Amino acid sequence: MKPTDFLPIILGSDENAYGNVRLIHETYGIKPLLLCTRLLIPTMHSSLFDLVQIDRFDQEDVFPGALSAILRKHAAPNRKLVVIPCSDYYAGMLSRHYDAFDGLIANRFISDTLLQTLDTKDKFYELCEKFGLDYPKTVVCEPNEREDALNRMDFQFPIVVKPENSNAYEYLYCHFEGKKKVFFFNNREEYLTMVRNMNTSDYKGKLIIQEFIPGGDSAMRVINSYSDDNGRVKMMCLGQPVLEEYAPKTLGNYAAIISRSDMAIYEKIKTFLENIGYVGFSNIDMKFDSRTGKYMMFEINPRLGRSSLFVRAAGLNMLQALIDQVVYGKESDCVYGRATAMWTNVPKKVLNRYVTDPALSSEINGLYREKKVIRSLWYSKDLNAKRILSVSRYFYGHVRNYQRYYFDKGQA
């Protein structure tokens, strides 16, 4: 293996992007290119990548041409260009415009046709129905149906309400009072107040209204996977979130995950991904329903998640699985996450305060004692003074966010 065999190109500048940059440095000791419109706090003051900032790079009319120019500039004999998107909209544009890149990208992505069956929650649930995966009772409403949609519910409050894709560009950049990534409501009046505010915004997407599956943050589960160019799953890792974030813009994002192992759900998701011909990284969110003993599917994202270093904590390396296949042509059987370790994006004092299950609290403290904890942004080989200051402020800002926004979802 030579560092010149390939060049990783990271799209984005958030925690997900930094986690991928860090993995590349740990595994290969090379600097990737990082392409973005602007640096966000997680990637500021880092020495691990070469930065290319492109105005409006996240826009559909700019992205294909800008990325093509970068690819042509860095193409070289015997060097593969590997592109890693760190958001749904970058992943979506790669799928839509892949043929325009003239074969310069070594790795493949799901087709635009398949993406259209996965990229919104309502379409994903249709696929779940077809392939026998369980999902919550759901009402899908168009913009003009928002105020009357509750009349179609065959379930009771509390309810969970989400945009059809909370990571889509249209929702990320719309504005209205009380905007959140996901909403929890106990009654009709709370819901109507939100939708009337939403109706004043530019958001024209669908809303997903769901029954609330009992259980707190620790009832959630997430599976990250890598599928090769032939649609064969090569690596899977299951995680149990023990705490989510609560600030409005990041509500529902995972704050800490303990890696787990469950061969039954591994096999079920592996069969699903291979049946639909999935290619590349996937990130599937679900919740364990204690009433039925079933995993209820929420959504699938066509990229690694911002919390995907929980896979690394478990001793696996999703990026290495990709590089082994597309750069070196290595073949292997599927590797499953089996070790127990923890990834966290918040200080230990937050976990001590807001993880209230005694068994989980004890396990978390044990993982700290055993040094089986990883934090995405704290990397010992990338801690200059400016970075330490900015990451510390960012990291401990979570303490204030929980003090201000935390609520018991069981009492939502």
C-alpha positions, -999 to 999 in steps of 0.1 A, spaced: 0 0 0 14 34 -10 -2 68 0 -2 77 -37 -25 48 -46 -56 69 -39 -68 104 -29 -98 106 -6 -121 136 -13 -144 146 16 -176 166 9 -186 187 39 -171 202 71 -193 189 100 -186 163 127 -191 136 101 -165 151 78 -140 154 106 -146 119 117 -138 107 82 -107 129 80 -95 115 113 -101 79 102 -80 85 70 -52 100 90 -53 71 116 -54 44 89 -33 58 61 -14 88 73 -24 110 44 -42 142 39 -75 141 20 -91 170 2 -120 186 20 -145 204 -2 -171 227 13 -187 261 11 -173 271 45 -156 255 75 -178 246 105 -165 244 140 -157 206 139 -131 211 111 -117 245 120 -80 248 129 -73 213 117 -41 202 100 -53 169 88 -67 179 53 -61 202 24 -91 226 21 -109 238 -10 -137 262 -4 -162 266 -32 -189 292 -32 -224 276 -34 -208 241 -37 -239 227 -20 -262 240 -48 -274 217 -76 -263 242 -104 -227 245 -90 -219 211 -76 -214 189 -108 -191 213 -126 -171 222 -95 -165 186 -85 -157 176 -121 -130 203 -122 -115 191 -89 -115 155 -102 -98 164 -134 -72 184 -116 -63 155 -93 -66 126 -117 -34 107 -122 -23 73 -136 -25 46 -110 -43 68 -85 -79 63 -75 -101 92 -65 -125 82 -37 -153 106 -29 -170 105 5 -202 126 10 -210 137 46 -246 149 41 -277 137 24 -277 165 -1 -241 158 -12 -249 121 -14 -280 128 -34 -262 150 -59 -235 123 -64 -262 98 -72 -280 122 -96 -249 134 -114 -226 103 -112 -224 98 -150 -212 134 -155 -180 126 -137 -166 105 -166 -156 75 -145 -131 96 -124 -147 85 -91 -135 50 -81 -164 43 -57 -200 40 -67 -232 52 -51 -268 41 -52 -286 49 -84 -309 80 -86 -338 56 -92 -331 37 -59 -324 69 -41 -359 81 -49 -373 51 -31 -353 58 0 -348 96 3 -380 104 21 -396 86 50 -429 79 33 -411 62 3 -389 43 27 -419 29 46 -434 17 13 -401 -3 8 -403 -16 44 -438 -28 37 -426 -46 6 -397 -63 23 -413 -71 56 -396 -45 79 -416 -30 107 -422 7 111 -444 30 132 -480 37 124 -478 68 101 -498 95 84 -482 113 55 -496 147 46 -490 172 18 -485 209 26 -522 217 20 -532 189 43 -512 198 74 -540 213 95 -564 185 88 -540 155 88 -547 146 125 -582 135 114 -566 105 96 -547 92 126 -556 57 139 -533 61 169 -533 84 200 -512 111 214 -483 116 221 -472 119 185 -439 125 167 -438 148 137 -410 152 112 -404 167 78 -401 140 51 -364 145 51 -351 167 80 -316 167 64 -328 179 30 -316 213 18 -351 227 16 -358 220 53 -324 229 66 -326 264 51 -362 273 57 -372 295 87 -402 296 110 -408 301 147 -403 270 168 -385 251 140 -369 217 151 -355 187 134 -382 166 150 -413 175 171 -430 158 200 -466 167 207 -491 158 235 -522 173 220 -538 188 189 -533 224 199 -495 221 202 -494 205 167 -516 231 151 -495 259 165 -464 244 149 -479 238 115 -494 273 113 -459 286 119 -445 262 94 -470 274 68 -455 309 69 -422 294 57 -408 283 23 -409 246 33 -432 229 8 -423 193 17 -445 166 32 -449 160 69 -446 126 86 -469 121 116 -462 90 137 -472 72 168 -447 76 196 -430 43 203 -426 40 241 -391 43 255 -364 70 259 -333 76 239 -318 42 249 -346 24 230 -331 37 198 -308 16 176 -286 25 146 -269 3 121 -241 15 98 -232 -7 69 -209 -8 38 -221 -26 7 -197 -32 -22 -202 -24 -59 -220 -56 -64 -245 -49 -36 -230 -73 -11 -229 -61 25 -193 -63 37 -194 -46 71 -222 -39 97 -222 -24 131 -251 -20 155 -252 8 181 -275 16 210 -278 54 215 -278 61 252 -285 99 248 -297 121 220 -293 159 216 -321 183 225 -312 217 210 -339 225 183 -316 223 153 -301 190 164 -330 174 183 -328 136 177 -291 135 167 -272 110 187 -250 123 216 -236 90 227 -237 54 214 -226 21 228 -218 -5 201 -238 -37 204 -243 -70 185 -275 -87 174 -272 -112 147 -309 -114 141 -312 -77 132 -279 -79 113 -292 -106 91 -326 -89 85 -310 -56 75 -283 -74 54 -310 -93 35 -330 -60 29 -299 -41 16 -289 -69 -7 -324 -74 -20 -327 -38 -31 -292 -37 -46 -279 -11 -22 -243 2 -29 -220 22 -6 -225 34 30 -259 33 47 -271 45 81 -304 31 93 -322 45 124 -348 24 143 -363 20 177 -369 -12 197 -406 -15 206 -408 -32 240 -445 -39 235 -439 -61 205 -402 -70 207 -398 -56 172 -374 -31 157 -394 -2 141 -376 14 112 -374 51 110 -352 61 80 -322 52 59 -295 77 51 -272 71 20 -240 79 38 -222 74 71 -237 92 101 -222 120 121 -219 95 150 -203 68 128 -171 67 149 -190 44 172 -181 18 146 -144 27 151 -148 25 189 -160 -11 182 -128 -19 164 -141 -17 128 -132 7 101 -159 15 74 -135 36 53 -110 9 52 -137 -15 40 -144 9 11 -107 15 3 -99 -22 4 -126 -29 -22 -124 0 -46 -87 7 -45 -71 -27 -38 -98 -51 -51 -98 -71 -19 -127 -95 -13 -139 -106 21 -169 -120 40 -191 -97 58 -177 -85 91 -201 -77 120 -195 -54 149 -194 -75 181 -173 -55 206 -187 -32 232 -173 4 233 -187 39 233 -186 70 211 -197 103 226 -201 139 214 -209 153 249 -189 156 282 -191 128 307 -209 151 331 -238 154 306 -240 116 304 -239 113 342 -267 138 346 -291 128 318 -286 90 314 -309 79 342 -310 41 337 -288 26 365 -275 -3 344 -266 20 315 -250 45 338 -229 18 354 -219 5 320 -209 40 308 -187 45 338 -171 11 333 -163 20 296 -146 52 308 -125 33 333 -115 7 307 -107 35 282 -132 22 257 -145 57 248 -139 77 217 -148 113 209 -149 124 173 -133 159 176 -107 152 203 -78 136 183 -44 137 200 -26 142 168 -46 173 158 -48 195 190 -31 228 184 -40 257 207 -67 273 185 -83 239 179 -83 230 216 -100 263 223 -127 261 196 -135 224 202 -136 229 240 -162 257 236 -182 236 212 -179 205 234 -189 221 266 -216 242 249 -236 209 252 -239 214 289 -258 247 284 -279 231 257 -291 203 279 -298 227 308 -320 248 285 -337 222 262 -337 188 278 -372 172 283 -384 137 292 -396 123 259 -420 100 278 -437 132 290 -433 150 257 
